[in-house]
């Protein structure tokens, strides 16, 4: 049911069936297909736009992390405005010096940490794209489902109208009681109400879909697609091989790199900066100059950072545990969804190839028997209900199958096989 998004976002293939659907409606005005919906989402989704700003901010932090500490100009005047020889300014000593810090490898540690933070944020953005596309897919499917169900209801209305006409002819002929006509008219009204209900649901779904790319007033009122297009299935072992490369697990690899960088930075910051000074001193009384130099080495600073190092190491270990837990959860969910998808496909096939054809044959024979006076209205309604239920259940099975496809591809970040035709 989806279009392959690898070329769209350069990150992963996703939800690869809807964009290849055969269009059921040749009139493309005021409609959106799945491919268009995904592109609009990736280009204009408000949450993804926010991610873009966050990425730019983090790139700024990477640039800033490479900045070295600036040099300091130190001007010091001594022996001024004292007494005796040091009265006034004739006996002052002045020292002009430059000072700078030696970071002892901390600059590179800052760069590594900021760069790892950027990689983690990029992984979050990738997951954000995957999630936004999945939400769009769900909303598109809901809209398409309402449209398809509305088509079934229109068929049911046509059938109900034919039934009312047939019953009315028999009532006028005096062959059945007028109560049957009232029952047929009630059923027609109920079916018409069902169509109105679906139209309201479709409008709400269309509004929610348009909001995925920031539209508060949708520029379309229908979607284009065909629920009958479904992908062929790989076996479960093939799906499992895709889990390792899923964006949600790659995120943990990026987070692990960040935690390792934080451990190295915390350990590196245990080394105190050395402060170097160098300059010139003017001794006014002697009318001489001399060079001055110095170094400042903090003492005991190494032990003060043990807590930060321990915290960083614990966070790195937690990331590993979270990754294991996430993989177990993903593989379990994937198995459940895979089994549900197989069941949905089996139901759809059985309903389409076995149940629906038989129900339609029964309906035709029952209608002829009713016209001939051999069957009652209740028997006709039962045959109609069976045929309509078979069609509705078939659509529901297709919707369930597509819904499972969406969730599987959202978990793995990769597309299933191409749709069958």
DOGU-875264 format. One record per residue (C-alpha): residue in one letter; chain; x, y, z. Coordinates in nm, 2 decimals. Example, Ala and Ser with C-alpha at 12.3 -4.5 7.8 and 13.67 -1.06 7.14 Angstrom:
NODE r c      X      Y      Z
NODE A A   1.23  -0.45   0.78
NODE S A   1.37  -0.11   0.71
END
This chain:
NODE r c      X      Y      Z
NODE X A   0.00   0.00   0.00
NODE X A   0.30   0.24   0.03
NODE X A   0.57   0.43  -0.16
NODE X A   0.94   0.36  -0.09
NODE X A   1.08   0.67   0.08
NODE X A   1.45   0.60   0.06
NODE X A   1.50   0.86  -0.21
NODE X A   1.27   1.10  -0.04
NODE X A   1.45   1.13   0.29
NODE X A   1.78   0.95   0.23
NODE X A   1.75   0.75   0.55
NODE X A   1.54   0.45   0.52
NODE X A   1.27   0.27   0.31
NODE X A   0.93   0.30   0.48
NODE X A   0.57   0.21   0.43
NODE X A   0.60   0.09   0.07
NODE X A   0.26   0.01  -0.06
NODE X A   0.02   0.30  -0.06
NODE X A   0.20   0.51  -0.32
NODE X A   0.19   0.22  -0.57
NODE X A  -0.19   0.17  -0.53
NODE X A  -0.41   0.16  -0.83
NODE X A  -0.61   0.48  -0.82
NODE X A  -0.98   0.40  -0.79
NODE X A  -1.10   0.75  -0.87
NODE X A  -0.98   0.89  -1.21
NODE X A  -1.07   1.25  -1.10
NODE X A  -0.76   1.37  -0.92
NODE X A  -0.89   1.71  -0.83
NODE X A  -0.92   1.79  -0.46
NODE X A  -0.76   1.46  -0.38
NODE X A  -0.42   1.35  -0.23
NODE X A  -0.24   1.02  -0.28
NODE X A  -0.01   0.85  -0.03
NODE X A   0.31   0.96  -0.20
NODE X A   0.20   1.32  -0.19
NODE X A   0.09   1.29   0.18
NODE X A   0.43   1.15   0.28
NODE X A   0.63   1.41   0.09
NODE X A   0.42   1.69   0.24
NODE X A   0.47   1.55   0.59
NODE X A   0.84   1.52   0.55
NODE X A   0.87   1.87   0.41
NODE X A   0.62   2.06   0.63
NODE X A   0.54   1.87   0.95
NODE X A   0.56   2.12   1.24
NODE X A   0.74   1.87   1.47
NODE X A   1.00   1.78   1.20
NODE X A   1.06   2.15   1.14
NODE X A   1.13   2.19   1.51
NODE X A   1.38   1.90   1.48
NODE X A   1.55   2.09   1.21
NODE X A   1.60   2.39   1.43
NODE X A   1.73   2.17   1.71
NODE X A   1.99   2.02   1.47
NODE X A   2.10   2.37   1.37
NODE X A   2.14   2.46   1.74
NODE X A   2.35   2.15   1.81
NODE X A   2.57   2.22   1.51
NODE X A   2.63   2.56   1.66
NODE X A   2.74   2.38   1.99
NODE X A   2.98   2.17   1.79
NODE X A   3.14   2.48   1.64
NODE X A   3.15   2.65   1.98
NODE X A   3.31   2.34   2.14
NODE X A   3.62   2.39   1.92
NODE X A   3.69   2.74   2.04
NODE X A   4.00   2.76   2.25
NODE X A   4.01   2.97   2.57
NODE X A   4.11   3.33   2.50
NODE X A   4.43   3.50   2.62
NODE X A   4.41   3.75   2.91
NODE X A   4.59   4.08   2.94
NODE X A   4.69   4.15   3.30
NODE X A   4.82   4.50   3.41
NODE X A   4.93   4.53   3.77
NODE X A   5.07   4.85   3.93
NODE X A   5.25   4.84   4.27
NODE X A   5.40   5.09   4.51
NODE X A   5.18   5.38   4.42
NODE X A   5.06   5.67   4.64
NODE X A   5.25   5.54   4.94
NODE X A   5.49   5.72   5.18
NODE X A   5.85   5.83   5.16
NODE X A   6.01   5.70   4.84
NODE X A   5.68   5.56   4.73
NODE X A   5.48   5.87   4.75
NODE X A   5.31   5.98   4.43
NODE X A   5.39   5.77   4.13
NODE X A   5.76   5.81   4.11
NODE X A   5.84   5.48   4.27
NODE X A   5.58   5.25   4.12
NODE X A   5.64   4.91   3.96
NODE X A   5.42   4.81   3.67
NODE X A   5.38   4.46   3.53
NODE X A   5.21   4.39   3.19
NODE X A   5.16   4.02   3.12
NODE X A   4.96   3.78   2.91
NODE X A   4.79   3.47   3.06
NODE X A   4.65   3.16   2.89
NODE X A   4.52   2.82   2.99
NODE X A   4.65   2.48   2.87
NODE X A   4.35   2.26   2.86
NODE X A   4.54   1.93   2.84
NODE X A   4.32   1.76   2.57
NODE X A   3.98   1.90   2.70
NODE X A   3.91   2.08   2.37
NODE X A   3.91   1.76   2.17
NODE X A   3.69   1.60   2.44
NODE X A   3.44   1.88   2.41
NODE X A   3.43   1.84   2.03
NODE X A   3.39   1.47   2.06
NODE X A   3.10   1.51   2.31
NODE X A   2.92   1.78   2.10
NODE X A   2.96   1.57   1.78
NODE X A   2.82   1.26   1.95
NODE X A   2.53   1.48   2.07
NODE X A   2.47   1.59   1.71
NODE X A   2.47   1.22   1.60
NODE X A   2.22   1.14   1.87
NODE X A   2.00   1.42   1.77
NODE X A   2.02   1.32   1.41
NODE X A   1.91   0.97   1.52
NODE X A   1.62   1.13   1.70
NODE X A   1.53   1.32   1.39
NODE X A   1.53   1.00   1.19
NODE X A   1.29   0.84   1.44
NODE X A   1.08   1.16   1.42
NODE X A   1.06   1.13   1.05
NODE X A   0.96   0.76   1.08
NODE X A   0.70   0.84   1.34
NODE X A   0.55   1.13   1.14
NODE X A   0.54   0.91   0.83
NODE X A   0.37   0.63   1.03
NODE X A   0.11   0.87   1.17
NODE X A   0.04   1.00   0.82
NODE X A   0.00   0.65   0.69
NODE X A  -0.25   0.57   0.97
NODE X A  -0.45   0.87   0.90
NODE X A  -0.44   0.81   0.52
NODE X A  -0.55   0.46   0.58
NODE X A  -0.84   0.58   0.80
NODE X A  -0.95   0.82   0.53
NODE X A  -0.93   0.56   0.26
NODE X A  -1.12   0.31   0.48
NODE X A  -1.40   0.56   0.54
NODE X A  -1.42   0.62   0.17
NODE X A  -1.43   0.25   0.09
NODE X A  -1.69   0.18   0.35
NODE X A  -1.90   0.47   0.21
NODE X A  -1.88   0.30  -0.12
NODE X A  -2.02  -0.02   0.03
NODE X A  -2.29   0.18   0.21
NODE X A  -2.39   0.34  -0.13
NODE X A  -2.43  -0.01  -0.27
NODE X A  -2.63  -0.11   0.04
NODE X A  -2.85   0.20  -0.02
NODE X A  -2.91   0.10  -0.38
NODE X A  -3.00  -0.25  -0.27
NODE X A  -3.23  -0.11   0.00
NODE X A  -3.40   0.12  -0.26
NODE X A  -3.45  -0.18  -0.49
NODE X A  -3.59  -0.38  -0.21
NODE X A  -3.84  -0.10  -0.12
NODE X A  -3.95  -0.08  -0.48
NODE X A  -3.99  -0.46  -0.49
NODE X A  -4.18  -0.48  -0.17
NODE X A  -4.40  -0.19  -0.27
NODE X A  -4.50  -0.37  -0.59
NODE X A  -4.60  -0.68  -0.39
NODE X A  -4.79  -0.47  -0.14
NODE X A  -4.99  -0.30  -0.42
NODE X A  -5.06  -0.64  -0.56
NODE X A  -5.19  -0.75  -0.23
NODE X A  -4.95  -1.03  -0.20
NODE X A  -4.79  -0.92   0.13
NODE X A  -4.87  -0.70   0.43
NODE X A  -4.78  -0.33   0.43
NODE X A  -4.57  -0.40   0.74
NODE X A  -4.30  -0.54   0.52
NODE X A  -4.28  -0.21   0.33
NODE X A  -4.24  -0.02   0.65
NODE X A  -3.96  -0.25   0.75
NODE X A  -3.78  -0.20   0.42
NODE X A  -3.82   0.18   0.44
NODE X A  -3.68   0.17   0.80
NODE X A  -3.38  -0.03   0.68
NODE X A  -3.32   0.22   0.39
NODE X A  -3.33   0.52   0.64
NODE X A  -3.08   0.34   0.87
NODE X A  -2.84   0.28   0.58
NODE X A  -2.87   0.64   0.47
NODE X A  -2.78   0.75   0.83
NODE X A  -2.48   0.52   0.82
NODE X A  -2.36   0.70   0.50
NODE X A  -2.40   1.04   0.67
NODE X A  -2.20   0.91   0.97
NODE X A  -1.92   0.80   0.74
NODE X A  -1.91   1.14   0.57
NODE X A  -1.86   1.31   0.90
NODE X A  -1.59   1.07   1.00
NODE X A  -1.41   1.12   0.67
NODE X A  -1.41   1.50   0.71
NODE X A  -1.26   1.47   1.06
NODE X A  -1.00   1.22   0.93
NODE X A  -0.91   1.45   0.63
NODE X A  -0.86   1.74   0.87
NODE X A  -0.63   1.53   1.09
NODE X A  -0.43   1.41   0.79
NODE X A  -0.39   1.77   0.65
NODE X A  -0.26   1.88   1.00
NODE X A   0.04   1.64   0.95
NODE X A   0.18   1.90   0.71
NODE X A   0.05   2.21   0.89
NODE X A  -0.27   2.27   0.71
NODE X A  -0.56   2.38   0.93
NODE X A  -0.79   2.41   0.63
NODE X A  -0.75   2.10   0.40
NODE X A  -0.70   2.17   0.03
NODE X A  -0.85   1.83  -0.05
NODE X A  -1.16   1.63   0.04
NODE X A  -1.07   1.28  -0.07
NODE X A  -0.77   1.05  -0.08
NODE X A  -0.68   0.82  -0.37
NODE X A  -0.59   0.45  -0.33
NODE X A  -0.70   0.09  -0.34
NODE X A  -0.72  -0.13  -0.04
NODE X A  -0.68  -0.44  -0.26
NODE X A  -0.31  -0.37  -0.31
NODE X A  -0.11  -0.56  -0.05
NODE X A   0.25  -0.67  -0.02
NODE X A   0.37  -1.02  -0.04
NODE X A   0.52  -1.15   0.29
NODE X A   0.87  -1.25   0.37
NODE X A   0.92  -1.51   0.64
NODE X A   0.96  -1.39   0.99
NODE X A   1.34  -1.46   1.00
NODE X A   1.38  -1.21   0.72
NODE X A   1.20  -0.95   0.92
NODE X A   1.41  -1.01   1.22
NODE X A   1.73  -0.94   1.03
NODE X A   1.59  -0.59   0.96
NODE X A   1.55  -0.51   1.33
NODE X A   1.92  -0.44   1.39
NODE X A   1.92  -0.17   1.13
NODE X A   1.60  -0.01   1.25
NODE X A   1.62   0.36   1.34
NODE X A   1.50   0.29   1.69
NODE X A   1.79   0.06   1.76
NODE X A   2.04   0.27   1.57
NODE X A   1.94   0.55   1.82
NODE X A   2.09   0.35   2.10
NODE X A   2.41   0.31   1.91
NODE X A   2.43   0.69   1.88
NODE X A   2.34   0.73   2.25
NODE X A   2.61   0.48   2.35
NODE X A   2.87   0.69   2.16
NODE X A   2.75   1.00   2.34
NODE X A   2.77   0.83   2.68
NODE X A   3.13   0.70   2.60
NODE X A   3.23   1.06   2.50
NODE X A   3.08   1.19   2.83
NODE X A   3.28   0.93   3.03
NODE X A   3.60   1.04   2.85
NODE X A   3.52   1.41   2.90
NODE X A   3.44   1.36   3.27
NODE X A   3.77   1.17   3.32
NODE X A   3.96   1.44   3.11
NODE X A   3.81   1.72   3.32
NODE X A   3.97   1.55   3.63
NODE X A   4.30   1.70   3.49
NODE X A   4.30   2.07   3.60
NODE X A   4.39   2.34   3.35
NODE X A   4.74   2.48   3.38
NODE X A   4.75   2.86   3.37
NODE X A   5.07   3.02   3.21
NODE X A   5.16   3.38   3.24
NODE X A   5.44   3.58   3.08
NODE X A   5.52   3.95   3.07
NODE X A   5.74   4.25   3.14
NODE X A   5.78   4.44   3.47
NODE X A   5.89   4.81   3.48
NODE X A   6.06   4.91   3.81
NODE X A   6.05   5.29   3.81
NODE X A   6.29   5.36   4.09
NODE X A   6.56   5.16   3.93
NODE X A   6.46   5.25   3.58
NODE X A   6.49   4.88   3.48
NODE X A   6.28   4.62   3.31
NODE X A   6.26   4.25   3.37
NODE X A   6.07   3.96   3.23
NODE X A   5.82   3.78   3.45
NODE X A   5.67   3.43   3.40
NODE X A   5.46   3.19   3.60
NODE X A   5.25   2.88   3.60
NODE X A   4.95   2.79   3.81
NODE X A   4.87   2.42   3.88
NODE X A   4.56   2.35   4.09
NODE X A   4.61   2.08   4.35
NODE X A   4.38   1.81   4.45
NODE X A   4.13   1.87   4.16
NODE X A   4.15   1.51   4.03
NODE X A   3.96   1.36   4.32
NODE X A   3.68   1.62   4.29
NODE X A   3.55   1.47   3.97
NODE X A   3.50   1.10   4.07
NODE X A   3.13   1.15   4.11
NODE X A   3.08   1.28   3.75
NODE X A   3.29   0.99   3.61
NODE X A   3.09   0.74   3.80
NODE X A   2.76   0.90   3.68
NODE X A   2.88   0.90   3.32
NODE X A   2.98   0.53   3.34
NODE X A   2.64   0.44   3.49
NODE X A   2.46   0.62   3.21
NODE X A   2.66   0.43   2.96
NODE X A   2.57   0.10   3.12
NODE X A   2.20   0.21   3.14
NODE X A   2.21   0.27   2.76
NODE X A   2.32  -0.08   2.70
NODE X A   2.04  -0.22   2.92
NODE X A   1.78   0.00   2.75
NODE X A   1.90  -0.12   2.41
NODE X A   1.86  -0.48   2.51
NODE X A   1.51  -0.41   2.65
NODE X A   1.41  -0.22   2.34
NODE X A   1.52  -0.51   2.11
NODE X A   1.32  -0.76   2.31
NODE X A   1.02  -0.54   2.29
NODE X A   1.05  -0.47   1.92
NODE X A   1.10  -0.84   1.83
NODE X A   0.80  -0.94   2.04
NODE X A   0.58  -0.67   1.89
NODE X A   0.71  -0.77   1.54
NODE X A   0.61  -1.13   1.59
NODE X A   0.26  -1.04   1.71
NODE X A   0.21  -0.80   1.42
NODE X A   0.34  -1.06   1.17
NODE X A   0.10  -1.32   1.30
NODE X A  -0.19  -1.07   1.29
NODE X A  -0.09  -0.97   0.93
NODE X A  -0.09  -1.33   0.82
NODE X A  -0.43  -1.38   0.98
NODE X A  -0.57  -1.06   0.81
NODE X A  -0.45  -1.17   0.47
NODE X A  -0.60  -1.52   0.52
NODE X A  -0.93  -1.37   0.62
NODE X A  -0.93  -1.12   0.33
NODE X A  -0.85  -1.40   0.08
NODE X A  -1.11  -1.64   0.22
NODE X A  -1.38  -1.37   0.23
NODE X A  -1.30  -1.26  -0.13
NODE X A  -1.27  -1.61  -0.29
NODE X A  -1.50  -1.83  -0.09
NODE X A  -1.76  -1.65   0.13
NODE X A  -1.85  -1.34  -0.08
NODE X A  -1.92  -1.53  -0.41
NODE X A  -2.14  -1.78  -0.23
NODE X A  -2.33  -1.50  -0.04
NODE X A  -2.39  -1.32  -0.36
NODE X A  -2.53  -1.63  -0.53
NODE X A  -2.76  -1.69  -0.23
NODE X A  -2.88  -1.33  -0.25
NODE X A  -2.96  -1.36  -0.62
NODE X A  -3.15  -1.68  -0.57
NODE X A  -3.33  -1.55  -0.27
NODE X A  -3.43  -1.24  -0.45
NODE X A  -3.58  -1.44  -0.74
NODE X A  -3.76  -1.67  -0.49
NODE X A  -3.89  -1.36  -0.31
NODE X A  -4.02  -1.21  -0.63
NODE X A  -4.19  -1.54  -0.71
NODE X A  -4.35  -1.54  -0.36
NODE X A  -4.17  -1.84  -0.23
NODE X A  -3.96  -1.66   0.03
NODE X A  -4.06  -1.40   0.29
NODE X A  -3.92  -1.06   0.34
NODE X A  -3.73  -1.18   0.65
NODE X A  -3.56  -1.44   0.45
NODE X A  -3.47  -1.18   0.18
NODE X A  -3.33  -0.95   0.45
NODE X A  -3.12  -1.23   0.60
NODE X A  -2.97  -1.30   0.25
NODE X A  -2.90  -0.93   0.20
NODE X A  -2.74  -0.90   0.54
NODE X A  -2.51  -1.20   0.48
NODE X A  -2.39  -1.05   0.15
NODE X A  -2.34  -0.70   0.29
NODE X A  -2.16  -0.84   0.59
NODE X A  -1.93  -1.05   0.37
NODE X A  -1.83  -0.73   0.18
NODE X A  -1.79  -0.53   0.50
NODE X A  -1.58  -0.80   0.66
NODE X A  -1.36  -0.83   0.35
NODE X A  -1.29  -0.45   0.37
NODE X A  -1.22  -0.48   0.74
NODE X A  -0.97  -0.76   0.68
NODE X A  -0.79  -0.55   0.42
NODE X A  -0.78  -0.25   0.66
NODE X A  -0.64  -0.47   0.93
NODE X A  -0.38  -0.60   0.70
NODE X A  -0.27  -0.26   0.59
NODE X A  -0.27  -0.14   0.95
NODE X A  -0.03  -0.43   1.04
NODE X A   0.19  -0.34   0.75
NODE X A   0.22   0.01   0.88
NODE X A   0.32  -0.10   1.23
NODE X A   0.57  -0.36   1.10
NODE X A   0.74  -0.10   0.88
NODE X A   0.73   0.16   1.16
NODE X A   0.91  -0.09   1.38
NODE X A   1.17  -0.20   1.13
NODE X A   1.21   0.12   0.93
NODE X A   1.22  -0.10   0.62
NODE X A   0.96  -0.18   0.36
NODE X A   0.79  -0.52   0.31
NODE X A   0.80  -0.67  -0.04
NODE X A   0.63  -0.50  -0.33
NODE X A   0.25  -0.53  -0.34
NODE X A   0.08  -0.81  -0.52
NODE X A  -0.13  -0.72  -0.82
END
